[in-house]
Every structure is written in C-alpha cells, then in structure tokens.
Amino acid sequence: MMQTTLMISAALSWAALLALGAICLALVRQVGILYERMMPAGALMIDKGPAVGTIAPTFELMDIAERPVKVGGLSAKKRNTLVFFLSPTCPVCKKLLPLLPSIQARENATDIVLASDGDITEHAAFYRKTGLSKYPYVLSQELGLAYQIGKLPYAVLLDDEGKVRAKGLVNTREHLESLFEAKERGVASLQEFVHGKHDHHEHHDHHEGHETHAGQHA
C-alpha cells in the first residue's frame, strides 16, 4: 500500500513538473512575441518619392552660407549622406537638431545636409541659433518636391553610390538611428524587418501544425 502511494506521488510530481515546463516554454514564447511588438518603432516610411534601393536624383545646390552642396550621386569620399528636412517653426525639428552631432559621431562616414525651403532671412536667423554651422543648410523647393516631403521632420539616408537606403518621418532619436539600422540590415525600414520576422514565425508555426496533423493520420 505504501509503495503504491509513493508511486502515485512520484507520478503526480513528474506530471506537475512536465506541466510547469510546458508553461515556462509558453511564457518564454509569449515574452519573445511581446518584445518584438514593443520594439522601438522605426521611422515611418511614406511610399512617396524615390523608392528605397533606387538611385536618387542628383542636386547641385548652394547652401545659405554660399557653399556648394551636392545631394545624391556618387560620393568621391565614399560617404553616406543623411538629408534632414526641417522647418524653423517645427518644434520636433528643434528638439532633434542638437542630436545630430552625436549621431554623426556614432555613424561613421556620414555627411549631414539640412534641407528646407522658403525665405532665406528666416532660415538664416534660425541657422545661427542652432549652432550647427558645420552642416550645410540648403533651401530648395525642387529637392523637397523630388522626395515629396509632406510632413516634418523627415530624413533620407543615401549611400555612397547615391542610392536611397532608408527614409521616413523622424520624431525621435530612435527614429533617426533606425534609418542606419535599416541600411545595415538591408531592409527598407525596421517595420519591414519586424513584420518579416512575424511572417516567418507564422509560417513556421503553420508548417509545424501540418506536420503534427500528418503524424496523427499516420
């Protein structure tokens, strides 16, 4: 009788242990899914203007300090170009501008071009206040039209061959950094990367389900 009781107790303990293991695995899976869903959102890419992966139009411009600036085309110095579209009346733009030097220091071989359009007097006063005189500041309606800029702040990352590698609305530092992350991962945006991972997981789960069903029939 005692032996039977011990065997039943051991069996129940093993069953409880297996159930706990299954619960732990399920929790780990859910935490992974939740983590992916809570990943910092990248820049919101608007499907307008030159597409990611295509050659961007080349512009030969003069900035408001009368320095020649080239946006697009082959880079003789093998450097990327981050074009940051802004407005003196955009509060988010003002918040992000002081972050540009540290982002440039972190991202090697990257030039930064500030871009807008409108009255040069207003922009010149704003440019002086930003303390970012080392970055060219161009006023070009044609440049904005080429990328079909409708909302600000907006940024476009070009590689040294003049190809668009990432672009989108940028409201935070994370959004700006996501452009470089997208370039490194070879995707148009971090949203595409995250959605691609979800699609892969869903396909994998669906495939496993078919295998289990087939095994039952066997």
ABEGO torsion letter per residue (X at the ends): XAAAAAAAAAAAAAAAAAAAAAAAAAAAAAAAAAAAAABBBBBBBBBBEBBBGBBBBBBBBBBAAGBBBBBEEBBAAGBBBBBBBBBAABAAAAAAAAAAAAAAAABBGBBBBBBBBEBAAAAAAAAAAAGAAABBBBBBAAAAAAAGBABOBBBBBBBAAGBBABBEBBABAAAAAAAAAAAAAGBABAAAAAAAAAAAAAAAAAAAAAAAAAAAAX
